[in-house]
Amino acid sequence: MSIYNNPVTRQTARMVSLVCGLLFTLFIAVYVLRMQGLLLATANHAFQGVSGFHPYFATLIVLAVLIIPPLIIQRPLRLPIRWKALVWIPSCIALGWFTDIHFPFEPEGGTKTPLWVFLLAFLCWCVVVSMVRNLRDSSETKGSLAQFITPNTIILIVGICLALATGNTNAILHQEIRQTYMLMAGDYEAVLHVGEKETRTSHTQQSLRAVALSRTGQMGNRLFYYPMSYGSEGLLPLPADTLRSLNLPKYVFRHLHGRPMKPIHTHGSFQTATGFLGALALSEKASEAAKEYYLCALLLDRRIDDFAETIQLFADTVSTALPRHYREALVLHNRLHSNPKVRFRDAETEENFSDFLADMDSHKGLSDEQIYMSDYYKHTYWFYYYY
């Protein structure tokens, strides 16, 4: 039975509880479904070996687990109107713990929150609730909805910030997970749009983009639109990528129609990515994808002389019909050698390269040289080659 004599206050108390519950439910639905649902599905596959755990299903489970307990305890606790949002804080702590998931394949930037942080947060909540329960409202308590909603909203914001701070919000990891599911769905263009304006990348993200570009026939035209921080090694996935929802090494090697016989990407590796791709591309039954990968690996290794020699084997004609980055590499090869292995002419590309060299010379040694060149030429092979 309510302790408030004023019917308006009784109605306000009910409204405060309802609004707090709706706000928390909305946060859970958006946060889990839009960001953490795929992470939970990936964790289910990586640690339990179970596939097909849909983000919507994960959201429903989390909603049920985190919303039902506060609804049960809020009446026995009988918290003052200004403190009713406190019942949702344990759910915020639990949400942070649920989403504090880390993987063997996780890129740099993810650190697990110690268990004592969650225990300390819960202990602090218990202390605060004990103190607040001594501040019971009187039967004559009055006030507008706005007066009571404001402090409760602040409490919810604190809880939400705690959940965000302790959960895994590694941006690159979440991008990788999204790209993996898009690749599984065959939406290759979507894979390429994720994080396309970011200057940071990971090894796995580079290999995801490479296979998506290859699938769409755009590798020679758009590879250097993205940061290539891992060079030719980044074209092939890491061994730990077998734990993802999509077995990425199996997927890529099936696409290339071949797999390495010796380990790649390990300490003291017996075989480099370029070496493997070269052996595959120069074999009798080489796929077009393997040839494309090998040509791009040579560009990433800055081996443009080998690239010029190899492209004569793979291309029907060395002409302006070649992909953009191939033309850029051949123009560079011709400028670097008085007697190039391939004589290549493309007026437009040569003019653009002349502008590139002129701008590079005019900014040589200046503090903003790389920034200036990036602004105008970051999507060219020349920028990758020189910077």
N, C-alpha and C positions, 0 to 999 in steps of 0.2 A: 504494500500500500504506500502511496506517495506521501512524503513528509511535508510537501508544500501546500499551504492553505490557498494561495492565489492560483486560480485555474490557468491564468496566463503563464505563470511561472512553470506550472506542471507541463503545459503544452510546449513551452520553450525548452525545458529539460529533455523532453522526448525528441524535439527537433534537433537539438545539439547532438544527441546520440546518433540520430539518423544521418545527419550531415557528416559527422566524423566517419561513420561506417561507409557511407557512399564515397567519400573522398579517398579513403584507404583502399576500397575496392577498385576504384578507378585507377589509382596509382599502380596497384598490383597488376591489373589487366593490361595497362599500357606498358609497364616496365618489363613484365615477364614475356608478354606476347611479342612486343616489338624488339626487345633486346636480349633477354635471358632465355627465352623459350628454345631457341636453337642451341644455346649453350647446354641447357639441360638435356636436350635430345642427343647432343654429341656425347655428353658424359654418360648417358645411358648406354650408348653404343660402345664407347671406349672402355668403360669399366665393367659393364654387364654383358657386353656382346649382343645386345638387343637392338635391332634396327626398327625403323618405322614408328619411333616415338615422336608423334607430331607435336609441334609447339602449342597448338590449341589444347591438346590433351594435357600437356605439362601445365598450361595456364589454369585449367580447371582443377587439377590436383592441388596446385599451390593455393589457389583461391579457397578451396575447401579446407585445407589444413590450417591456413592462417586466419580465416575469417570466423570459423565456427567457435574456437576457444574464447575469443574476446566477447562474442555474443552470449556465451554461457556465464562468464565470470563478471560481466559488467553489473548485473543486478545485485549479486551478493556483496560486491565491493562497495557499492553505494558511494561513489566518489562525488565530490562537489561538482556543480555544473561547470565551473571554469576548468576543471581537471578531468573531465570525462574521457578525453582523448588518450589519457594514460593507459587505458586498457588495450590500446593498439600497439604500444611500444614493444611488448614481447614478440609480437608478430613481425615487427620491423627487424628486431634482432634475429629472429629465426629466418627471415627472408635473406638477410645478409649472410647468414651461415649456409643456407641452401645454395646460394649463388656464388659462394666463395670456392669455386671449382677451378682446379688448375690441371693441365695436361702435360705429358712428356713432350708433346710437339709444340708447346706454347712458345711464341716469340718473346723476346726480351721485353720486360716492362710489367710482367705479372708477378706479384708476390702474395703468398698466402697469409691471411690474417691469423695470428696466433689464437688458439682456443681461449686463452685467458681473457682476451679482449671481449669476447661474447659473454663469458661468465661474469666478468666485471660489470659489463653493461646491464646484465640481468640483476646482479646484486644491487647496483645503484637504483634500478627501477623499484626493487623491493623496498629499499630504504625510503625513496621518495613517496611511494604509495602509503607506507606506514605513517609518514609525517602528514601527508595530505588528508588521510582519513580522520585525523584529529581536528581538521579544519572544516567540520561538517557545516553545511548550510543550515540556517535556521528556517523554521516553518514560514517566516515572513519574508524570506529572500525574494527580491524583485530585481528586474533588469530586462533590457531589450535583448533580442536575439543577437544583435551585433556585438553587444558587450560580452556575451558569453562565447560566441563563435571565435572571436579574435584570439584569446589565449589558447583555446583548443587547437586552432589552426597552427599556432606557433609550436605547440607540442608535437603535432603531426609532422610538421616540417623537420623538426629535430630528429624524429624517428626515421623519416624518409632519408634524410642526409646520412644517418647511421647505416641504413641498409645500402645506400649507394657507395659509401666509403669502404664498407667491408666486403661487398660483393665483387666479383671479377668483372671489371669494366675496361679491361685491356682492349683499346680500340682496334688495334691491328688483328688481335685474335678474333674479335667479333666480325670483322670484315672477312677474314679467312673462312670462318664458319658459314657466313652468308654466301660467299662465293662457292664454297663446296656444295651447298645445297642447290644453288643455281646451276652448277655444272651437272649435278645429278639429274636435274630437270631438263637439261639440254638448252638452257637459256644462256647462250654464250655471250651475247651482247650485254646482258645484265651483269655477268661476271666482270666484264671490262669496265662497266660504269661504277662499280663499287670502289670508293677511295681513289678515283681517277685523278683528283686534284691534290692528293696528299703527296708530300715530298718524302715521307718515310714509307718503307715497305719491309717485308720479311722475305726470307728465302722461299717459303711455301707460297706466299702471295705472288711472287714473281713466276713460279712454275705454274700456278693456276692461270695467270694471265697468258702465259706462253701457250698453254694447250688450248685455251679459249680462242686466242688469235689464230692458231693453227687450224682449229676446227672451222673458223670462218674465213680462212684464206687470206688473213690480213697481217700475218707475221712480218713479212718484209716491208709492209707499209706503216705499221703502227707500233712495232716493238719498242722503239725509243720514245714513244709518247709517255712511257712510264719509267719510274726510277729503276735502273738496272744495277742496284748496289752489289749484287752477288755474282756479277759476270756470267760466264757460261755455266758455272755450277748451278746457278739459280734456275736454269731451264728445266732441270730434272728435280723431282721431289726428294725429300729426305726419307730415310728408312722409317723414322717415327711416324711419317704420314700414313702408314698402313693402319694406324689406330683411328683415323678419322671416320666419319660416317660413310665416306667414300674412300675406298682403298686407293689413294692417289697414285702411288707408284705403279700398281697393277693397271690402273686406268691409262696412265701416260704411256707405259711400255706397250700396252695393247694397241694404243693409237699409233705408236712408232713401228709396230710389227717386229719388236725385238726387245730383249732385256739383257742387261750386263751379266756376264759370267763371273765377274770379280766385283768386290764392293766399291761403291762410289760414295763420296761424302763422309768418309771415316778417317780417323787419324792414321797416317801412314798408308793412305789408300793406294791400291795397286793400279788404279785406273782413274783417269780424269773424265769429266763429262764430255769434253771435246773429243778425247780419244775414243770413247765408246760411240759417240754419235758419228765420228768419222768412219769407224769400222762398219757401222750399220749402214751409213749412207753410201759407202763405196762398194757394198756387197752387190751381188748380181740381182737379188730380189728386193732391193731397197725401195721403200715406199716414198712417195712424194713428201710426206710429212717428215721422214727421217732426213731427206736431203735439205729441206727447209730449215730444220733444227740445226743441222750441221753448218750450213751457211751462216746462220745467225750466231752460232757458237764461235765461229771464226771472227765475226765482227765484234762480238763481246770480248774476245781475247785480243782484239786489235791486230789480228794477223791478216791485214788486208792484202798482202801479197799472196798468201795461201788462198784467200777468198777469191781473188781475181783469177787465180789458176783453176780453182775448183768450179767456179761458176761456168766456165767454158765447157766443163763436162756435163753439167746439169741443165743448162739453158739451151734451147734450140737455137736462139740467136741472142747475142749480147747487144740489146738495143734499148731505145727509150721506153719500150714497153715493160721493162723490168720494174719490180716494185721500187718504191721511193728510196728506202734505205740502201738497197743494192746499188742504185744509181749514184747516191751520195758517196758510197764507199769507192766506187770505181772512179769517180771524178777525183777524189782524194788520192787514190792510187796513181792516177795519171799525173797529178801535180807533184807528187813526191818522187817520181822517177822520170828520168829523161828517156829511158827505154822501157816503158811499162810492159808487163806481161799481156795486158789487154788494152788495146787502144780504143777508148770510148769517148764519144762526143755527145753531149746533151746541152744545148745552148742555155736553156733555162736553169738547169742544175748548176752549170758552170758559173753562170752569173750570180746565182745565190751564194755559191761558195766564195766567189770573189768578194761579195759583200761581207760574208762571214769573216774572211781574212782581214779585210780592211777595218772592220769594227774591232777585231781582236787586237790588231796592231795599235789602233788609236787608244785602246784602254789598257794596253799592256802595263802591268805593274801597279795599276791603280787599285785602291781598296775595294771598289765596286765592280771590278772587272768581271768576276764570275756571275754576280747578280745581274749585271747588264746583259751579258751574253745569254744567260738563262732566260731572261725576259723575252728575247727575240729568237733564240735558236735552240731552246731546250728540247724540242721535238725532232731535232736532226741528229744524224749519226755523228756529224762533225763535233757537236758539243760533247757527246759522250767520249769521243776519241781524244779530244784535247783537255777535257776537264774531269 
